Amino acid sequence: MSEATAILRTGRKFDQVLQGARSVFMADGFEGASVDDIARAAGVSKATLYSYFPDKRLLFMEVAQNECCRMAENVVSMVDDTKPAREVLTIAATQLAAFLVSDFAQQVFRICVAEQDRFPELGRAFYEAGPQNGTRQLAEYLQKAVNKGELVIEDLQFAAEQFSELCKVRLWPRSTFGIQSSFSEAEIEEVALQAVDMFMARYGV
């Protein structure tokens, strides 16, 4: 059975299962999360849980993908293509920087790294739903900005990946290595503004 057909995404308790799984994965990691604890947190029976997700890996991947898609949709909803590129990119940079250092993103990243030898599909799923999906959507916006004459970019995908990396400066390594566990809005805003300044200096007209 393929992963696409293995997951039942209908039913009134689907979201309930995802929320319960999210809380347990966040607290206990992937290896430490038991099916019993997830079912308890979701308020469903193990039979109900298995009817949606016959494998814990599928459940983790769904939680990660769902959260990444929710974040992407939130950013897209805030973007107004009629606004100047600098304004649009500042919104995107601020949201991305905040997400990258969020408890959820950091925990999922650590789980993916810890499990990459045994379950490489976990990392692939998170990469596809998060970084890959994010840069794809950013590249689509950059194309619009290029068409409007606001930016000059030859390799849109590469530029989108550069932008994402700029949003990690200072924040990502400090968070990943446990140097700093929380960041103020001012710290996140500073990194976002600096990222946009450097990006516009390279690609702005």
Helices and strands as residue ranges (DSSP letters): H 3-6, H 14-32, H 35-42, H 46-52, H 56-78, H 85-100, H 103-114, H 120-127, I 128-132, H 133-147, H 156-166, H 171-176, H 185-203
